[in-house]
Amino acid sequence: MINVAVLGYGTVGSGVVEVLESNKELIAKRVGDEVNVKYILDLRDFPGDPYESKVVHDVNLIMEDPEVSIVCETMGGAGAAYKFSKEALSRSKSVCTSNKELVSLHGPELLNIAKDNNCSYLFEASVGGGIPIIRPIVEALTAERLDAVMGILNGTTNFILTKMDKEGADFDTTLKEAQRLGYAEANPEADIEGHDARRKIAILSSLMTGKHVKDEKVYTEGITRITAADFKFAHSFNATIKLLGMAKRAGKNEAEAMVSPFVIGNEHPLATVNDVFNAVFVTGNMLGDAMFYGKGAGKLPTASAVCSDVIECAKNLGKNLSCDWSDEEVKLLDVSDVERSFMVRFDAAAVNEIKNAFGDNISDVTLDNEMAVLTAPMKESDFNAKCEALKDAVHNRIRVL
């Protein structure tokens, strides 16, 4: 029997217990041994819960029990979760986590501790919820040099943008609906300002480069300034708008990484990813393009990904399942030095000045005395200088993929 402890009995933690117990026979068959939840750590009691007898309040019971081989960290945050993960790994207990904040901050350190103690630190559920993406990058695409990774990495923002796209709704109304349906928190800042997607693209770009991308250094914009008018102009260019996390190689020791809304042509596979679904689009030097699509959040999809890591650890007890992610930091390009196109929404009275600055690829749609133009590719610094010169004539700008 292989014993597991679950740290945190919230949404994901309770889902992990449910998956391990509901699929007990199937998991045992695939592992070759029974996988048993021995402890559930939480500050609370759960009277009447079918697993209340497994709930403990003292983490030392878990850490000091030699029968516990695998720990599922589903607490969230980078405080106690960090401390407990380090201790478990130092005691040769493999750790499986859904904690994107912790992985993005301390991934290389925890991977090294696992390596030193012949156990594993796995984090499939930290990016994309139930979408398998970490293990495909680490294992299935290990012969590839990944040149780019980008995706729709946050279901809340994708739900909001989809409603705005399909129904012409405004941002505030759609956010309130997302909160009513439980897709957005009462304080939605981490989602709508792009912080959640930033942590995820930091992890993916670290795996792409094999070096550490600090999430706080990833340029980030959210979706709060996107309007229904932006979508109408995007439609006129046969396109839509999505919040993307994006990372690209830019030389041997450099990379581009950012989170931002992008105008995407309707022919691109990411343009068809709607509602709370997520997708990750990777480009390899031999494979070319591939996309991974599915539910990016939710109790059981995320728990399923954690449990897939549990199975891998259970099949490889006493071994280290490593990945290429060193603590050497990647140099990130300054966003102002990157060349790209933009969709610019502007005051229709300034059409001649806009044409002089950006060219004449102007939408044939006029809304409330506004028009839009697609610019030629240019450095962001040059683009920003042109916008500054045009002053109040420019009402909004969105990058173009």
PENORSUL-V962863 format. One record per residue. RES is the residue in one letter. PSI is psi in whole degrees, 0 to 359 (* if undefined). OMEGA is omega in radians with two decimals (999 if undefined). D_CENTER is the distance of its C-alpha to the mean C-alpha in Angstrom with 2 decimals. Layout:
res->RES psi->PSI omega->OMEGA d_center->D_CENTER
res->RES psi->PSI omega->OMEGA d_center->D_CENTER
//
This chain:
res->M psi->137 omega->3.11 d_center->34.08
res->I psi->119 omega->-3.05 d_center->30.70
res->N psi->139 omega->-3.10 d_center->29.79
res->V psi->143 omega->2.99 d_center->26.36
res->A psi->140 omega->3.13 d_center->25.58
res->V psi->121 omega->3.14 d_center->22.77
res->L psi->107 omega->-3.11 d_center->21.94
res->G psi->118 omega->-3.08 d_center->21.14
res->Y psi->46 omega->3.05 d_center->22.38
res->G psi->213 omega->-3.07 d_center->20.14
res->T psi->306 omega->-3.08 d_center->18.13
res->V psi->316 omega->-3.12 d_center->16.18
res->G psi->315 omega->3.11 d_center->19.15
res->S psi->328 omega->3.07 d_center->21.65
res->G psi->321 omega->3.10 d_center->19.71
res->V psi->314 omega->3.11 d_center->19.83
res->V psi->318 omega->-3.13 d_center->23.56
res->E psi->316 omega->-3.14 d_center->24.06
res->V psi->313 omega->-3.11 d_center->22.60
res->L psi->324 omega->-3.13 d_center->24.55
res->E psi->318 omega->-3.10 d_center->27.69
res->S psi->324 omega->-3.11 d_center->27.59
res->N psi->30 omega->-3.02 d_center->27.00
res->K psi->313 omega->-3.10 d_center->29.17
res->E psi->317 omega->3.13 d_center->31.61
res->L psi->316 omega->-3.13 d_center->29.15
res->I psi->318 omega->3.13 d_center->27.16
res->A psi->321 omega->3.12 d_center->30.52
res->K psi->319 omega->-3.10 d_center->31.59
res->R psi->330 omega->3.13 d_center->28.57
res->V psi->326 omega->-3.03 d_center->28.74
res->G psi->11 omega->3.13 d_center->32.53
res->D psi->158 omega->3.12 d_center->32.84
res->E psi->136 omega->3.06 d_center->32.14
res->V psi->119 omega->-3.00 d_center->28.92
res->N psi->132 omega->3.01 d_center->29.87
res->V psi->110 omega->-3.10 d_center->28.09
res->K psi->322 omega->-3.10 d_center->30.58
res->Y psi->149 omega->2.94 d_center->29.07
res->I psi->116 omega->-3.12 d_center->26.71
res->L psi->128 omega->3.05 d_center->26.30
res->D psi->155 omega->3.08 d_center->26.13
res->L psi->338 omega->-3.04 d_center->28.18
res->R psi->163 omega->2.93 d_center->29.27
res->D psi->157 omega->-3.12 d_center->31.73
res->F psi->69 omega->-3.12 d_center->31.17
res->P psi->131 omega->-3.14 d_center->34.72
res->G psi->348 omega->3.10 d_center->35.06
res->D psi->140 omega->-3.11 d_center->31.75
res->P psi->343 omega->-3.12 d_center->32.50
res->Y psi->24 omega->-3.08 d_center->31.05
res->E psi->333 omega->-3.13 d_center->32.49
res->S psi->343 omega->-3.14 d_center->34.70
res->K psi->351 omega->-3.07 d_center->31.78
res->V psi->130 omega->3.06 d_center->30.47
res->V psi->161 omega->-3.12 d_center->31.32
res->H psi->353 omega->-3.09 d_center->30.92
res->D psi->113 omega->-3.10 d_center->31.69
res->V psi->337 omega->-3.12 d_center->29.04
res->N psi->332 omega->3.06 d_center->31.97
res->L psi->323 omega->-3.13 d_center->33.08
res->I psi->311 omega->-3.05 d_center->29.98
res->M psi->326 omega->-3.07 d_center->29.99
res->E psi->1 omega->3.14 d_center->33.73
res->D psi->111 omega->-3.12 d_center->33.88
res->P psi->346 omega->3.14 d_center->34.31
res->E psi->344 omega->3.12 d_center->33.72
res->V psi->117 omega->-3.10 d_center->29.99
res->S psi->335 omega->-3.03 d_center->28.20
res->I psi->135 omega->3.10 d_center->24.56
res->V psi->130 omega->3.06 d_center->22.62
res->C psi->112 omega->3.14 d_center->19.54
res->E psi->107 omega->-3.13 d_center->17.87
res->T psi->31 omega->-3.11 d_center->16.33
res->M psi->323 omega->-3.03 d_center->17.61
res->G psi->166 omega->-3.14 d_center->14.65
res->G psi->177 omega->-3.08 d_center->15.35
res->A psi->24 omega->3.11 d_center->16.71
res->G psi->264 omega->3.13 d_center->20.38
res->A psi->325 omega->3.14 d_center->22.07
res->A psi->320 omega->3.10 d_center->19.10
res->Y psi->311 omega->-3.13 d_center->19.44
res->K psi->313 omega->-3.09 d_center->23.22
res->F psi->322 omega->3.12 d_center->23.32
res->S psi->315 omega->3.11 d_center->20.96
res->K psi->315 omega->-3.10 d_center->23.14
res->E psi->316 omega->3.13 d_center->26.26
res->A psi->313 omega->-3.13 d_center->25.36
res->L psi->320 omega->-3.14 d_center->24.51
res->S psi->340 omega->3.08 d_center->27.70
res->R psi->15 omega->3.09 d_center->29.61
res->S psi->29 omega->3.01 d_center->28.31
res->K psi->122 omega->3.11 d_center->26.22
res->S psi->148 omega->-3.13 d_center->23.01
res->V psi->130 omega->3.06 d_center->19.88
res->C psi->132 omega->-3.00 d_center->17.04
res->T psi->156 omega->2.99 d_center->14.14
res->S psi->11 omega->-2.92 d_center->11.12
res->N psi->92 omega->-3.10 d_center->10.95
res->K psi->326 omega->3.13 d_center->7.85
res->E psi->312 omega->-3.13 d_center->10.30
res->L psi->317 omega->-3.12 d_center->13.00
res->V psi->316 omega->-3.10 d_center->11.48
res->S psi->328 omega->-3.13 d_center->10.35
res->L psi->317 omega->-2.93 d_center->13.83
res->H psi->17 omega->-3.09 d_center->16.06
res->G psi->305 omega->-3.10 d_center->14.75
res->P psi->319 omega->-3.14 d_center->17.79
res->E psi->314 omega->-3.09 d_center->20.26
res->L psi->325 omega->3.06 d_center->19.40
res->L psi->321 omega->3.13 d_center->19.41
res->N psi->321 omega->3.10 d_center->22.79
res->I psi->318 omega->3.11 d_center->24.19
res->A psi->316 omega->3.14 d_center->23.38
res->K psi->319 omega->-3.11 d_center->25.10
res->D psi->340 omega->-3.06 d_center->28.07
res->N psi->17 omega->3.04 d_center->28.56
res->N psi->43 omega->3.03 d_center->28.22
res->C psi->190 omega->-3.02 d_center->25.31
res->S psi->150 omega->3.00 d_center->21.60
res->Y psi->108 omega->-3.06 d_center->18.29
res->L psi->145 omega->-2.96 d_center->15.71
res->F psi->40 omega->-3.14 d_center->12.07
res->E psi->321 omega->-3.03 d_center->11.13
res->A psi->357 omega->-3.07 d_center->9.77
res->S psi->342 omega->3.13 d_center->7.34
res->V psi->124 omega->3.03 d_center->4.54
res->G psi->10 omega->3.09 d_center->5.58
res->G psi->246 omega->-3.10 d_center->8.35
res->G psi->358 omega->3.13 d_center->11.46
res->I psi->122 omega->3.06 d_center->10.51
res->P psi->113 omega->3.14 d_center->12.11
res->I psi->324 omega->-3.11 d_center->10.42
res->I psi->308 omega->-3.10 d_center->11.02
res->R psi->321 omega->3.03 d_center->14.70
res->P psi->319 omega->3.12 d_center->15.31
res->I psi->316 omega->-3.04 d_center->14.32
res->V psi->326 omega->-3.03 d_center->16.33
res->E psi->300 omega->-3.01 d_center->19.16
res->A psi->329 omega->-3.12 d_center->19.64
res->L psi->24 omega->-3.05 d_center->18.93
res->T psi->341 omega->3.09 d_center->20.60
res->A psi->354 omega->-3.09 d_center->23.46
res->E psi->151 omega->2.80 d_center->21.37
res->R psi->111 omega->3.13 d_center->20.69
res->L psi->126 omega->-3.12 d_center->17.31
res->D psi->338 omega->-3.14 d_center->17.94
res->A psi->146 omega->3.02 d_center->14.79
res->V psi->129 omega->3.06 d_center->11.19
res->M psi->159 omega->-3.14 d_center->9.62
res->G psi->171 omega->2.98 d_center->7.97
res->I psi->107 omega->-2.89 d_center->7.60
res->L psi->5 omega->-3.12 d_center->4.10
res->N psi->117 omega->-3.07 d_center->6.20
res->G psi->327 omega->-3.13 d_center->9.43
res->T psi->309 omega->-3.12 d_center->11.62
res->T psi->326 omega->3.13 d_center->11.68
res->N psi->325 omega->3.05 d_center->12.07
res->F psi->313 omega->-3.12 d_center->14.87
res->I psi->312 omega->-3.11 d_center->16.48
res->L psi->326 omega->3.11 d_center->16.54
res->T psi->317 omega->3.12 d_center->17.84
res->K psi->319 omega->3.10 d_center->20.59
res->M psi->322 omega->-3.12 d_center->21.52
res->D psi->310 omega->-2.99 d_center->21.69
res->K psi->331 omega->-3.02 d_center->23.72
res->E psi->354 omega->-3.12 d_center->25.81
res->G psi->19 omega->-3.11 d_center->26.28
res->A psi->158 omega->3.08 d_center->25.23
res->D psi->168 omega->-3.02 d_center->24.61
res->F psi->310 omega->-3.05 d_center->21.53
res->D psi->318 omega->3.14 d_center->23.22
res->T psi->317 omega->-3.10 d_center->24.58
res->T psi->324 omega->3.07 d_center->21.39
res->L psi->317 omega->3.13 d_center->19.53
res->K psi->323 omega->3.10 d_center->22.47
res->E psi->319 omega->3.11 d_center->22.25
res->A psi->322 omega->3.10 d_center->18.59
res->Q psi->320 omega->3.14 d_center->19.77
res->R psi->324 omega->-3.11 d_center->22.81
res->L psi->356 omega->3.12 d_center->20.95
res->G psi->9 omega->3.12 d_center->18.71
res->Y psi->338 omega->-3.13 d_center->15.43
res->A psi->145 omega->3.11 d_center->15.46
res->E psi->166 omega->3.06 d_center->16.77
res->A psi->321 omega->2.97 d_center->20.16
res->N psi->99 omega->-3.00 d_center->18.57
res->P psi->13 omega->-2.98 d_center->15.59
res->E psi->316 omega->-3.08 d_center->15.09
res->A psi->327 omega->3.14 d_center->11.68
res->D psi->302 omega->-2.95 d_center->10.40
res->I psi->340 omega->3.08 d_center->13.05
res->E psi->0 omega->3.02 d_center->13.26
res->G psi->5 omega->-3.06 d_center->9.71
res->H psi->321 omega->3.12 d_center->9.35
res->D psi->312 omega->3.12 d_center->6.39
res->A psi->327 omega->3.14 d_center->4.44
res->R psi->316 omega->3.13 d_center->6.84
res->R psi->321 omega->-3.10 d_center->6.31
res->K psi->318 omega->3.14 d_center->3.24
res->I psi->333 omega->3.05 d_center->5.61
res->A psi->319 omega->3.10 d_center->8.31
res->I psi->312 omega->-3.11 d_center->8.01
res->L psi->320 omega->-3.13 d_center->8.05
res->S psi->330 omega->3.04 d_center->10.73
res->S psi->317 omega->3.11 d_center->12.55
res->L psi->327 omega->3.11 d_center->12.94
res->M psi->317 omega->-3.06 d_center->14.00
res->T psi->340 omega->-3.05 d_center->16.58
res->G psi->6 omega->3.14 d_center->17.54
res->K psi->170 omega->-2.98 d_center->17.68
res->H psi->126 omega->3.01 d_center->15.91
res->V psi->113 omega->3.14 d_center->13.77
res->K psi->126 omega->-3.01 d_center->14.06
res->D psi->330 omega->-3.13 d_center->11.27
res->E psi->347 omega->3.11 d_center->14.19
res->K psi->359 omega->3.12 d_center->15.55
res->V psi->122 omega->3.12 d_center->12.81
res->Y psi->131 omega->-3.00 d_center->14.48
res->T psi->130 omega->2.95 d_center->12.84
res->E psi->143 omega->3.08 d_center->14.31
res->G psi->202 omega->-3.02 d_center->13.60
res->I psi->8 omega->-2.99 d_center->15.44
res->T psi->339 omega->-3.12 d_center->18.46
res->R psi->4 omega->3.10 d_center->20.91
res->I psi->134 omega->-3.09 d_center->20.30
res->T psi->167 omega->3.06 d_center->23.46
res->A psi->326 omega->3.11 d_center->25.05
res->A psi->323 omega->3.10 d_center->27.23
res->D psi->318 omega->3.13 d_center->24.39
res->F psi->320 omega->-3.13 d_center->23.62
res->K psi->320 omega->3.10 d_center->27.33
res->F psi->322 omega->3.08 d_center->27.68
res->A psi->320 omega->3.11 d_center->24.66
res->H psi->324 omega->-3.13 d_center->26.40
res->S psi->339 omega->3.06 d_center->29.54
res->F psi->18 omega->3.14 d_center->27.86
res->N psi->49 omega->-3.05 d_center->26.68
res->A psi->173 omega->3.05 d_center->23.03
res->T psi->186 omega->-3.11 d_center->20.32
res->I psi->130 omega->3.11 d_center->17.58
res->K psi->149 omega->2.98 d_center->13.80
res->L psi->119 omega->-3.08 d_center->11.09
res->L psi->141 omega->2.80 d_center->9.47
res->G psi->133 omega->-3.01 d_center->7.42
res->M psi->139 omega->3.03 d_center->10.23
res->A psi->137 omega->3.12 d_center->11.95
res->K psi->146 omega->2.99 d_center->15.56
res->R psi->146 omega->3.12 d_center->18.36
res->A psi->58 omega->-3.06 d_center->21.21
res->G psi->178 omega->-3.01 d_center->23.93
res->K psi->318 omega->-3.05 d_center->24.41
res->N psi->20 omega->-3.12 d_center->22.95
res->E psi->157 omega->3.09 d_center->20.96
res->A psi->159 omega->2.98 d_center->17.68
res->E psi->132 omega->3.09 d_center->16.20
res->A psi->134 omega->-3.13 d_center->12.73
res->M psi->163 omega->2.96 d_center->11.85
res->V psi->128 omega->-3.08 d_center->10.08
res->S psi->154 omega->2.92 d_center->12.81
res->P psi->141 omega->3.09 d_center->14.40
res->F psi->143 omega->2.90 d_center->16.09
res->V psi->125 omega->-3.08 d_center->19.13
res->I psi->129 omega->3.08 d_center->18.70
res->G psi->143 omega->-3.07 d_center->21.85
res->N psi->344 omega->3.14 d_center->22.32
res->E psi->347 omega->-3.12 d_center->23.01
res->H psi->138 omega->-3.12 d_center->19.50
res->P psi->327 omega->-3.13 d_center->17.67
res->L psi->338 omega->-3.14 d_center->14.56
res->A psi->338 omega->-3.09 d_center->17.16
res->T psi->1 omega->-3.13 d_center->17.96
res->V psi->111 omega->-2.98 d_center->14.63
res->N psi->172 omega->3.08 d_center->15.65
res->D psi->223 omega->-3.05 d_center->15.56
res->V psi->7 omega->-3.14 d_center->12.82
res->F psi->151 omega->3.09 d_center->11.86
res->N psi->165 omega->3.04 d_center->8.76
res->A psi->146 omega->3.06 d_center->9.47
res->V psi->127 omega->-3.06 d_center->8.85
res->F psi->118 omega->-3.11 d_center->12.03
res->V psi->150 omega->3.10 d_center->13.55
res->T psi->117 omega->3.11 d_center->16.97
res->G psi->157 omega->-3.09 d_center->19.31
res->N psi->341 omega->3.09 d_center->22.73
res->M psi->317 omega->-3.11 d_center->24.54
res->L psi->322 omega->-2.94 d_center->22.44
res->G psi->223 omega->-3.05 d_center->21.53
res->D psi->144 omega->3.01 d_center->18.75
res->A psi->149 omega->-3.11 d_center->16.96
res->M psi->138 omega->3.09 d_center->14.35
res->F psi->127 omega->-2.94 d_center->12.60
res->Y psi->142 omega->3.05 d_center->12.56
res->G psi->196 omega->-3.14 d_center->12.63
res->K psi->121 omega->-3.04 d_center->11.83
res->G psi->358 omega->-3.13 d_center->8.25
res->A psi->186 omega->3.14 d_center->9.89
res->G psi->153 omega->-3.04 d_center->13.53
res->K psi->300 omega->-3.01 d_center->15.99
res->L psi->321 omega->3.06 d_center->17.19
res->P psi->316 omega->3.13 d_center->14.35
res->T psi->317 omega->3.11 d_center->12.36
res->A psi->323 omega->3.11 d_center->15.80
res->S psi->320 omega->3.12 d_center->16.64
res->A psi->320 omega->3.07 d_center->13.95
res->V psi->316 omega->-3.10 d_center->15.29
res->C psi->331 omega->3.05 d_center->18.73
res->S psi->324 omega->3.05 d_center->18.24
res->D psi->321 omega->3.10 d_center->17.74
res->V psi->316 omega->-3.14 d_center->20.81
res->I psi->318 omega->3.11 d_center->22.79
res->E psi->317 omega->3.11 d_center->22.01
res->C psi->319 omega->-3.12 d_center->23.14
res->A psi->326 omega->3.12 d_center->26.12
res->K psi->348 omega->-3.05 d_center->27.21
res->N psi->43 omega->3.13 d_center->27.09
res->L psi->137 omega->3.14 d_center->28.65
res->G psi->5 omega->3.13 d_center->30.01
res->K psi->157 omega->3.07 d_center->27.88
res->N psi->119 omega->3.04 d_center->24.93
res->L psi->101 omega->-2.97 d_center->22.08
res->S psi->169 omega->2.99 d_center->20.88
res->C psi->163 omega->-3.07 d_center->18.37
res->D psi->93 omega->3.13 d_center->18.86
res->W psi->95 omega->-3.11 d_center->17.22
res->S psi->169 omega->3.12 d_center->19.97
res->D psi->2 omega->3.04 d_center->20.29
res->E psi->130 omega->-3.04 d_center->21.64
res->E psi->138 omega->3.06 d_center->19.71
res->V psi->140 omega->3.00 d_center->18.76
res->K psi->120 omega->3.14 d_center->20.56
res->L psi->137 omega->3.09 d_center->18.38
res->L psi->145 omega->2.98 d_center->20.33
res->D psi->130 omega->-3.07 d_center->21.34
res->V psi->331 omega->-3.12 d_center->19.89
res->S psi->343 omega->-3.13 d_center->23.54
res->D psi->355 omega->-3.09 d_center->24.57
res->V psi->140 omega->-3.13 d_center->22.31
res->E psi->132 omega->3.11 d_center->24.15
res->R psi->173 omega->3.06 d_center->22.91
res->S psi->164 omega->-3.13 d_center->24.32
res->F psi->151 omega->2.87 d_center->23.98
res->M psi->122 omega->-3.08 d_center->24.99
res->V psi->125 omega->3.03 d_center->27.30
res->R psi->128 omega->-2.99 d_center->28.73
res->F psi->166 omega->3.09 d_center->32.16
res->D psi->123 omega->-3.07 d_center->35.51
res->A psi->333 omega->-3.14 d_center->37.65
res->A psi->343 omega->-3.10 d_center->40.65
res->A psi->23 omega->-3.03 d_center->39.08
res->V psi->322 omega->-3.12 d_center->38.69
res->N psi->319 omega->3.10 d_center->41.10
res->E psi->323 omega->3.11 d_center->39.42
res->I psi->316 omega->3.12 d_center->36.01
res->K psi->319 omega->3.13 d_center->37.61
res->N psi->325 omega->-3.09 d_center->39.12
res->A psi->321 omega->-2.95 d_center->35.84
res->F psi->355 omega->-3.09 d_center->33.40
res->G psi->183 omega->-2.98 d_center->35.55
res->D psi->24 omega->3.06 d_center->36.54
res->N psi->69 omega->-3.00 d_center->33.61
res->I psi->137 omega->3.12 d_center->33.84
res->S psi->147 omega->3.08 d_center->32.93
res->D psi->7 omega->3.12 d_center->36.03
res->V psi->135 omega->3.01 d_center->34.59
res->T psi->127 omega->-3.11 d_center->35.79
res->L psi->121 omega->3.08 d_center->34.47
res->D psi->47 omega->3.12 d_center->36.13
res->N psi->26 omega->3.05 d_center->37.50
res->E psi->151 omega->3.03 d_center->34.18
res->M psi->176 omega->3.12 d_center->33.39
res->A psi->151 omega->3.13 d_center->30.51
res->V psi->144 omega->2.96 d_center->30.55
res->L psi->123 omega->-3.09 d_center->28.34
res->T psi->163 omega->2.92 d_center->29.00
res->A psi->161 omega->3.08 d_center->29.66
res->P psi->138 omega->3.10 d_center->27.26
res->M psi->160 omega->3.06 d_center->27.93
res->K psi->144 omega->3.14 d_center->26.59
res->E psi->325 omega->3.13 d_center->24.72
res->S psi->320 omega->3.10 d_center->27.48
res->D psi->319 omega->3.11 d_center->30.10
res->F psi->314 omega->-3.12 d_center->28.40
res->N psi->324 omega->3.10 d_center->28.13
res->A psi->319 omega->3.10 d_center->31.79
res->K psi->318 omega->3.12 d_center->32.86
res->C psi->320 omega->3.13 d_center->31.09
res->E psi->321 omega->3.14 d_center->32.78
res->A psi->329 omega->-3.13 d_center->36.08
res->L psi->347 omega->3.07 d_center->35.63
res->K psi->235 omega->-2.98 d_center->34.93
res->D psi->356 omega->3.14 d_center->34.72
res->A psi->332 omega->3.13 d_center->34.94
res->V psi->122 omega->-3.08 d_center->31.17
res->H psi->328 omega->3.10 d_center->29.39
res->N psi->158 omega->3.05 d_center->25.78
res->R psi->141 omega->3.13 d_center->23.92
res->I psi->135 omega->3.11 d_center->20.70
res->R psi->153 omega->3.13 d_center->19.58
res->V psi->132 omega->3.12 d_center->20.30
res->L psi->* omega->999 d_center->18.38
//
